[in-house]
Amino acid sequence: MTTEPTNDAEMSLVQHLIELRNRLLRILLIVTLIFAGLFYFANDIYTFVSAPLQELLPANSTMIATEVASPFLTPFKLTFFIALFLAMPFVLYQLWAFIAPALYQRERRLALPILISSILLFYSGIAFAYFVVFPLIFGFFTSVGPSNVTVMTDISSYLDFVLKLFFAFGLAFEIPIAAVILIIAGVISADDLAKKRPYIVVGCFVLGMLLTPPDVISQALLAIPMWMLFEVGLLFGRILTRKPDSPAEEDLPEKH
């Protein structure tokens, strides 16, 4: 009995692992380069990110650092996450380039717009959190406290708070992509998904409660856009599933 098929399979697996390693190294390199370019401006970046809160602090109040290393580590941590966010298009492109040869032509035709849309929606979620949500919730938090309490937020605690919200809103804005993928993959039809709308609305508010701080404002500001984005994904899912496939389209995956 020959062992050639096993050897060929092993060689193919090794080649895939080498390609995956090379793409991961490229991702690490680009994130490192962006981080190195931004590190000099770490304090300025933190000032920009903390502006929605600092603009609402009382005149005699400032942000504080309660730990010895916080003035250095907090901007350092923020700069790393900013580098990762900025590198996200490159990261997703590398993942796309790795899996694209194994996709059928119809899947590749749909996957690339979905990839681009997911990047734009993720950034839109972060922008929505920064420009819309932060001024509202920080305005509320700084106005409801006792009059004899001075608001002086720790810089590390603030960073953890905003990163959590950035991730929550960036992830929530991917809901249309998830809905479209489920519909075009045949996991569930658009009509069946629409029938589950009441459960999805409740789920949006449950996720809003779990992903945001324990206040009604931030929960509602996450849950309501999630519901609206679900409706957008449902609409595009209906549109895409109505398009007939081209009979002349070759439905074969590419080989490496």
One Martini backbone bead per residue (centre of mass of N, CA, C, O) as a GRO file, in nm:
protein
  256
    1MET     BB    1   0.094   0.037   0.025
    2THR     BB    2   0.072   0.359  -0.033
    3THR     BB    3   0.191   0.700   0.097
    4GLU     BB    4   0.145   0.950  -0.089
    5PRO     BB    5  -0.120   1.089   0.010
    6THR     BB    6  -0.012   1.149   0.293
    7ASN     BB    7   0.230   1.324   0.204
    8ASP     BB    8   0.067   1.532   0.047
    9ALA     BB    9  -0.106   1.620   0.285
   10GLU     BB   10   0.129   1.709   0.464
   11MET     BB   11   0.243   1.920   0.271
   12SER     BB   12  -0.012   2.091   0.258
   13LEU     BB   13  -0.026   2.155   0.558
   14VAL     BB   14   0.250   2.290   0.581
   15GLN     BB   15   0.196   2.515   0.378
   16HIS     BB   16  -0.038   2.640   0.533
   17LEU     BB   17   0.120   2.700   0.795
   18ILE     BB   18   0.329   2.884   0.665
   19GLU     BB   19   0.131   3.093   0.557
   20LEU     BB   20   0.006   3.164   0.829
   21ARG     BB   21   0.265   3.257   0.963
   22ASN     BB   22   0.334   3.485   0.762
   23ARG     BB   23   0.073   3.649   0.812
   24LEU     BB   24   0.113   3.690   1.115
   25LEU     BB   25   0.383   3.841   1.086
   26ARG     BB   26   0.267   4.077   0.926
   27ILE     BB   27   0.072   4.171   1.139
   28LEU     BB   28   0.282   4.222   1.360
   29LEU     BB   29   0.448   4.428   1.199
   30ILE     BB   30   0.229   4.646   1.142
   31VAL     BB   31   0.154   4.697   1.438
   32THR     BB   32   0.439   4.780   1.529
   33LEU     BB   33   0.476   5.020   1.335
   34ILE     BB   34   0.234   5.183   1.427
   35PHE     BB   35   0.313   5.200   1.723
   36ALA     BB   36   0.586   5.341   1.679
   37GLY     BB   37   0.455   5.597   1.539
   38LEU     BB   38   0.255   5.663   1.801
   39PHE     BB   39   0.412   5.677   2.075
   40TYR     BB   40   0.493   5.980   2.082
   41PHE     BB   41   0.154   6.039   2.091
   42ALA     BB   42   0.019   5.912   2.345
   43ASN     BB   43  -0.080   6.160   2.511
   44ASP     BB   44  -0.251   6.285   2.284
   45ILE     BB   45  -0.439   6.044   2.248
   46TYR     BB   46  -0.552   6.048   2.533
   47THR     BB   47  -0.667   6.333   2.523
   48PHE     BB   48  -0.868   6.273   2.297
   49VAL     BB   49  -1.024   6.035   2.435
   50SER     BB   50  -1.083   6.219   2.709
   51ALA     BB   51  -1.248   6.472   2.615
   52PRO     BB   52  -1.554   6.403   2.679
   53LEU     BB   53  -1.490   6.432   2.989
   54GLN     BB   54  -1.312   6.691   3.034
   55GLU     BB   55  -1.531   6.895   2.921
   56LEU     BB   56  -1.733   6.812   3.186
   57LEU     BB   57  -1.566   6.909   3.396
   58PRO     BB   58  -1.501   7.083   3.638
   59ALA     BB   59  -1.290   7.347   3.690
   60ASN     BB   60  -1.156   7.189   3.963
   61SER     BB   61  -1.117   6.935   3.771
   62THR     BB   62  -0.944   6.617   3.726
   63MET     BB   63  -0.748   6.382   3.630
   64ILE     BB   64  -0.615   6.072   3.764
   65ALA     BB   65  -0.342   5.886   3.934
   66THR     BB   66  -0.331   5.590   4.149
   67GLU     BB   67  -0.077   5.489   4.001
   68VAL     BB   68   0.252   5.493   3.935
   69ALA     BB   69   0.236   5.373   3.617
   70SER     BB   70  -0.009   5.508   3.469
   71PRO     BB   71   0.114   5.751   3.300
   72PHE     BB   72   0.244   5.526   3.107
   73LEU     BB   73   0.058   5.266   3.063
   74THR     BB   74  -0.203   5.391   2.953
   75PRO     BB   75  -0.103   5.516   2.683
   76PHE     BB   76   0.028   5.254   2.588
   77LYS     BB   77  -0.230   5.084   2.571
   78LEU     BB   78  -0.387   5.269   2.381
   79THR     BB   79  -0.185   5.265   2.143
   80PHE     BB   80  -0.210   4.966   2.084
   81PHE     BB   81  -0.514   4.968   2.014
   82ILE     BB   82  -0.494   5.172   1.787
   83ALA     BB   83  -0.306   5.004   1.610
   84LEU     BB   84  -0.503   4.770   1.579
   85PHE     BB   85  -0.734   4.929   1.451
   86LEU     BB   86  -0.570   5.042   1.205
   87ALA     BB   87  -0.485   4.735   1.113
   88MET     BB   88  -0.752   4.584   1.042
   89PRO     BB   89  -0.756   4.580   0.731
   90PHE     BB   90  -0.494   4.409   0.710
   91VAL     BB   91  -0.583   4.171   0.880
   92LEU     BB   92  -0.835   4.093   0.707
   93TYR     BB   93  -0.681   4.057   0.444
   94GLN     BB   94  -0.505   3.819   0.534
   95LEU     BB   95  -0.742   3.632   0.592
   96TRP     BB   96  -0.864   3.646   0.313
   97ALA     BB   97  -0.611   3.542   0.150
   98PHE     BB   98  -0.614   3.260   0.292
   99ILE     BB   99  -0.931   3.170   0.218
  100ALA     BB  100  -1.006   3.238  -0.083
  101PRO     BB  101  -0.905   2.981  -0.253
  102ALA     BB  102  -1.149   2.799  -0.105
  103LEU     BB  103  -1.355   2.955  -0.262
  104TYR     BB  104  -1.612   3.031  -0.429
  105GLN     BB  105  -1.708   3.262  -0.649
  106ARG     BB  106  -1.962   3.356  -0.499
  107GLU     BB  107  -1.820   3.386  -0.225
  108ARG     BB  108  -1.610   3.596  -0.317
  109ARG     BB  109  -1.811   3.811  -0.419
  110LEU     BB  110  -1.934   3.847  -0.120
  111ALA     BB  111  -1.689   3.867   0.081
  112LEU     BB  112  -1.558   4.138   0.011
  113PRO     BB  113  -1.793   4.331   0.083
  114ILE     BB  114  -1.818   4.222   0.372
  115LEU     BB  115  -1.537   4.300   0.465
  116ILE     BB  116  -1.559   4.605   0.414
  117SER     BB  117  -1.816   4.650   0.583
  118SER     BB  118  -1.703   4.553   0.856
  119ILE     BB  119  -1.494   4.774   0.885
  120LEU     BB  120  -1.681   5.022   0.865
  121LEU     BB  121  -1.870   4.938   1.101
  122PHE     BB  122  -1.662   4.931   1.324
  123TYR     BB  123  -1.578   5.230   1.300
  124SER     BB  124  -1.866   5.340   1.337
  125GLY     BB  125  -1.904   5.239   1.626
  126ILE     BB  126  -1.674   5.404   1.749
  127ALA     BB  127  -1.775   5.683   1.656
  128PHE     BB  128  -2.048   5.670   1.799
  129ALA     BB  129  -1.936   5.648   2.083
  130TYR     BB  130  -1.766   5.913   2.085
  131PHE     BB  131  -1.983   6.136   1.959
  132VAL     BB  132  -2.256   6.030   2.118
  133VAL     BB  133  -2.229   5.863   2.385
  134PHE     BB  134  -2.023   6.005   2.567
  135PRO     BB  135  -2.159   6.286   2.608
  136LEU     BB  136  -2.414   6.166   2.743
  137ILE     BB  137  -2.299   5.990   2.980
  138PHE     BB  138  -2.103   6.205   3.102
  139GLY     BB  139  -2.316   6.420   3.149
  140PHE     BB  140  -2.475   6.247   3.346
  141PHE     BB  141  -2.257   6.164   3.556
  142THR     BB  142  -2.161   6.474   3.622
  143SER     BB  143  -2.474   6.572   3.720
  144VAL     BB  144  -2.574   6.347   3.959
  145GLY     BB  145  -2.400   6.415   4.173
  146PRO     BB  146  -2.297   6.527   4.447
  147SER     BB  147  -2.210   6.853   4.538
  148ASN     BB  148  -1.965   6.742   4.746
  149VAL     BB  149  -1.849   6.598   4.480
  150THR     BB  150  -1.551   6.541   4.312
  151VAL     BB  151  -1.463   6.487   3.988
  152MET     BB  152  -1.197   6.219   3.969
  153THR     BB  153  -1.072   6.037   3.725
  154ASP     BB  154  -0.920   5.758   3.646
  155ILE     BB  155  -0.728   5.679   3.375
  156SER     BB  156  -0.753   5.368   3.380
  157SER     BB  157  -1.060   5.342   3.419
  158TYR     BB  158  -1.137   5.500   3.169
  159LEU     BB  159  -1.007   5.316   2.959
  160ASP     BB  160  -1.166   5.061   3.025
  161PHE     BB  161  -1.439   5.185   2.962
  162VAL     BB  162  -1.395   5.274   2.658
  163LEU     BB  163  -1.302   5.000   2.544
  164LYS     BB  164  -1.562   4.854   2.603
  165LEU     BB  165  -1.738   5.039   2.424
  166PHE     BB  166  -1.590   5.010   2.160
  167PHE     BB  167  -1.633   4.705   2.136
  168ALA     BB  168  -1.940   4.697   2.161
  169PHE     BB  169  -2.004   4.886   1.913
  170GLY     BB  170  -1.834   4.745   1.700
  171LEU     BB  171  -1.986   4.473   1.729
  172ALA     BB  172  -2.281   4.572   1.690
  173PHE     BB  173  -2.224   4.682   1.386
  174GLU     BB  174  -2.215   4.363   1.277
  175ILE     BB  175  -2.509   4.262   1.246
  176PRO     BB  176  -2.564   4.282   0.938
  177ILE     BB  177  -2.353   4.072   0.863
  178ALA     BB  178  -2.471   3.832   1.018
  179ALA     BB  179  -2.745   3.832   0.876
  180VAL     BB  180  -2.645   3.794   0.585
  181ILE     BB  181  -2.490   3.530   0.626
  182LEU     BB  182  -2.729   3.357   0.724
  183ILE     BB  183  -2.898   3.393   0.464
  184ILE     BB  184  -2.690   3.318   0.227
  185ALA     BB  185  -2.618   3.032   0.374
  186GLY     BB  186  -2.909   2.900   0.474
  187VAL     BB  187  -2.970   2.894   0.782
  188ILE     BB  188  -3.178   3.137   0.728
  189SER     BB  189  -3.445   3.303   0.652
  190ALA     BB  190  -3.580   3.610   0.627
  191ASP     BB  191  -3.862   3.534   0.732
  192ASP     BB  192  -3.772   3.379   0.986
  193LEU     BB  193  -3.611   3.614   1.107
  194ALA     BB  194  -3.853   3.811   1.127
  195LYS     BB  195  -4.019   3.630   1.332
  196LYS     BB  196  -3.773   3.685   1.558
  197ARG     BB  197  -3.782   3.984   1.648
  198PRO     BB  198  -3.869   3.985   1.949
  199TYR     BB  199  -3.616   3.827   2.046
  200ILE     BB  200  -3.403   4.025   1.933
  201VAL     BB  201  -3.483   4.272   2.095
  202VAL     BB  202  -3.430   4.145   2.368
  203GLY     BB  203  -3.133   4.070   2.305
  204CYS     BB  204  -3.031   4.359   2.273
  205PHE     BB  205  -3.088   4.442   2.572
  206VAL     BB  206  -2.916   4.225   2.700
  207LEU     BB  207  -2.649   4.305   2.565
  208GLY     BB  208  -2.652   4.595   2.665
  209MET     BB  209  -2.626   4.508   2.963
  210LEU     BB  210  -2.351   4.334   2.931
  211LEU     BB  211  -2.162   4.553   2.752
  212THR     BB  212  -2.239   4.771   2.958
  213PRO     BB  213  -2.284   4.977   3.179
  214PRO     BB  214  -2.500   5.021   3.472
  215ASP     BB  215  -2.693   5.196   3.253
  216VAL     BB  216  -2.959   5.300   3.068
  217ILE     BB  217  -2.832   5.476   2.848
  218SER     BB  218  -2.609   5.286   2.728
  219GLN     BB  219  -2.801   5.051   2.675
  220ALA     BB  220  -2.989   5.201   2.475
  221LEU     BB  221  -2.756   5.305   2.279
  222LEU     BB  222  -2.710   4.999   2.193
  223ALA     BB  223  -2.983   4.850   2.142
  224ILE     BB  224  -3.118   5.026   1.923
  225PRO     BB  225  -2.899   5.005   1.699
  226MET     BB  226  -2.910   4.696   1.684
  227TRP     BB  227  -3.196   4.682   1.578
  228MET     BB  228  -3.154   4.857   1.325
  229LEU     BB  229  -2.925   4.677   1.206
  230PHE     BB  230  -3.094   4.428   1.171
  231GLU     BB  231  -3.286   4.551   0.961
  232VAL     BB  232  -3.066   4.603   0.753
  233GLY     BB  233  -2.973   4.307   0.721
  234LEU     BB  234  -3.249   4.200   0.632
  235LEU     BB  235  -3.274   4.368   0.376
  236PHE     BB  236  -3.011   4.269   0.234
  237GLY     BB  237  -3.083   3.971   0.242
  238ARG     BB  238  -3.323   3.993   0.051
  239ILE     BB  239  -3.175   4.113  -0.191
  240LEU     BB  240  -2.955   3.887  -0.233
  241THR     BB  241  -3.166   3.639  -0.260
  242ARG     BB  242  -3.300   3.760  -0.536
  243LYS     BB  243  -3.050   3.702  -0.688
  244PRO     BB  244  -2.949   3.555  -0.960
  245ASP     BB  245  -2.760   3.320  -1.086
  246SER     BB  246  -2.516   3.259  -1.301
  247PRO     BB  247  -2.494   3.001  -1.535
  248ALA     BB  248  -2.180   3.072  -1.626
  249GLU     BB  249  -2.076   3.023  -1.352
  250GLU     BB  250  -1.801   2.917  -1.192
  251ASP     BB  251  -1.810   2.664  -0.914
  252LEU     BB  252  -1.488   2.688  -0.829
  253PRO     BB  253  -1.219   2.642  -0.655
  254GLU     BB  254  -0.923   2.743  -0.586
  255LYS     BB  255  -0.583   2.684  -0.612
  256HIS     BB  256  -0.259   2.697  -0.479
   0.00000   0.00000   0.00000
